Amino acid sequence: MTTWWPWARLAAAALAAAAIIAQLVRTLERTLAASDPWAAHVPTVVTNFFSFFTILSNVGAVVALTIGGVWMLQHATGPEPRWLATLLLCVATYMIVTGIVYNVLLRGIALDQGSTVWWSNEVLHVVTPLFLLADVLFAPRPRALPWSSLWIVAAFPIAWVVYTLIRANFIVAPATGDPWWYPYPFLNPHHVPGGYLGVAGYVVGIAIAIIAVAAGVLWIGRRRAVAGAPADEPDLLEAR
């Protein structure tokens, strides 16, 4: 597995990158063909595209899997360095949560197939999350990280929620012309029952899911690192 896993990482990164690019190209094609000024504003549309948690998580997956694959090809022995293990912990958590949230909350929402690349949608919400889960379970030479790493995992989602809720009311939605734009319906206080209180409920629920998934990923990494570490190299384990 050590010999082919880096290539699997690189292949998964390439597939995710292709899915992101395909959807971005389709989005830009629709934008350039639009007649309404708010729908044809390319900077807003591109910024909106890279404001989806799914897209940002997949971009992170492309970066982390590429770096992780190259590192494994260059280093035949030893566990992943702490910075790489932390990056993979974050990305794996975000992608697994993306897969759960999409398939539980968003799978049943009808998509405009004229603006959505169907295979890209499946790669970004199903294939890449499943590969990151497999990476957590089977990738060779994991490093045991300290439990304090959970704070690092939580930092990005918190920043993203704050950014999203502040920015939303300054943007005209390209698809509808509404004087607000939210990347996901469960963040839109104009549609969620209870307004911002209802949104807060979703945010808290997803925050709990993120911490729970991160704790699970971290626990698995610690157990696998301890099980695979040479007995004469206990310093490789950061099980504090």
N, C-alpha and C positions, 0 to 999 in steps of 0.2 A: 504493500500500500504506500510505503514511503516513496517509492519510485514514481508512481503515477498520480498520487494525490495533488502535487503541485500543478500538474497539467490539468487536472479536473478543476482546480481553483481558477486557473487561467481561462479555461473554456467557459466556466460559469460567468466569469467577469466579462468575457467577450459577448456572451449571449445577452447579459443584462445591459451592456453598453449598446448593443444593437437595438434592443427593445426601447431603450430611452430615446435613441436617435430617431428610430422609426416613428414613435409617437410625437416627438418634437417636430419632425418634418411634416407630418399630417396636420398638426396644430397650426404650423406656420402657413401651410397651404390654405387652410380655412380662413386664417386671419387676412392673408393677402387678397383673398377673393371677397372678403366682407365689404358691405357698402356702408353700414352704420359706423360712425367715427369711433365709438367706444369698442366695437368689435374688431376694428381694423388697426387699433393702436398696438403695434408690435412690441414696444418695450413693456407695456402692461401685460400683454399676453405671455411673453417670455418669462417675466418675473412671476406671474401667476403659476406658470408651468413648474418653475423651480421652487414654488412655495408649497407644493404638495409634499406631505410627509413621505408618501410612497416614493416619489421621485428622489427626494433627498436621501432617503434610506438606501435606494438602489444605487445612487451615485456613490454613497459611502461603501456599499458592497463591492462595486467595481474597483474602487481604490484599494480597499482592504484585501480583497481576494487577489488582486494583481500583485500588491506588495508581498502578501503572504506566499503566493506561488513562487515569485522570484526569489524570496528569501530562502524558501525550502530548497530550491534548485542550487543555491549558492552555499548552503550550509547542510552538510550531510548528516551531522550529528548535533545533539543538544536541543534543549527546549526552545520554543519561541522566546525572543526577548520580551521584557515586560511591556514595552510600549506597543509592540505588535499584538501581544495577547490582549491588552486592554482595548486596542482598536477593534479587534475581532469580537471581543465580548460586547462592545457597544453595537457594532453593526449587526451581529447575530441577533441580539435582543430586539433591535428596531425592526429587522426584517421578519422575525417570527411574529412579533406583535402586529406588523402590517398584514401578514397573512391571516392572522386570527381575526383582526378587526374587519378586514375586507370581506372575508368569507362568512362572518357572523352578522355584520351590520349592513354591508353594502352590496353583497352579491345579488340580492334580489332587486336592486334598483336598475331600471331600464337604462341602457346606455345608447347614446346617439352613435350608431355604427358608422355614420358618415364622418364623425370626428374621432372615433376610437379605433385603433388598430387592434383587432381582437387577439392576435397571438402575442402582441406586446403586452396587452393587459394581463394575459395569463402568466407570462414570464415574470412580470413585475410583481404580481400579487400571489402567485402560487409557486412557480418553478424556483425562483431565487430564494424565497423563504424556505422552501423545502431543502434546497442545497445547503443553506446556512445551518439549518437544523442538523443535516447530515455531517457538516463540518464540525459542529459542536460534539457530535456523538462519536465520530470516527477519525477525524484528522489526526495524524501522528504528531507526537512531540508537543503536546499542550503544556502550558505553564500554569501552575497553581497561583492564582492571584489572591490578594487579601480581600476580605469582605468590604473594606473601605472603598473598593473599586465601584461599588454600587452608586456612590455619590457622583462619580464621573459619568456613569450611564444615564443618570437622571438629569444631568445638566442640559443636554441638548433638547430633549422633549419640553422641558420647562421653558427654555428660551424660545422654542418654536411656537408654543401656545401663546406666549405673551406677544410675540411678533405678529402672529396671525390675527389675534383678537384686536390688537391696536390698528394694524394696517387695514383690516377689513372695511371699515367705514370711510376710508379715504379712496376706495377703488370702485369704479363703475363696472359691474359684472359684464364681461364681453358677450356672454351668451344671451342675457336677458335684458340688459340695460338697467337693472336694479342699482340703486346708489350704494351698494355694498357688495363685497365678494368674499365668500368663505369657501375654502377648498373642499370641505365636507359638510353634508347637511346637518350632522349632529353638533356642529359648531355654530350653526346659524341661529341666533336667538330670535330672529324674526319668524322662524318656522318651528323651532323646538318648543313644545309645550312648557310653559313656565319661563320662557325667555332665557335670560342669563343664568337663572337658577337651574333651569333644566340643562343648559350647556355645562354648568359647573358639575352637575351630576355625571354627565358623560366624561368630562375631563378627569374627575376623581376616579371613576371606574377604570378608565384607560391607564391612568397613572398607577393604580394598583396592579393592573395587568403587566405594565412595563417592569415594575419593581419585582413582581413575582417571577416573570420570565427571566429577568436579569439574574435573580437569585438562583433560579434553576440552572441557567447556563453556567454561572460561576461555580455552583456546587458540582456540576458534572465535570467541569474543567479541573477543579481541585482533586476530585476523586480519581480521575484518569491520570493526572500528573503524578499523584502519590503512587498509584498502582504501577506506573511505568518508569518511575525514577530509579536510577541505579542506587543500590544501598550505600555505596561509598561516596555519593554526591548529594547529601541532604541539603546543601546550600542552594540547590536548584529549585527548591520548593519555597513558595512564599505563602505558607498556610497560616499566616497570622490573622 
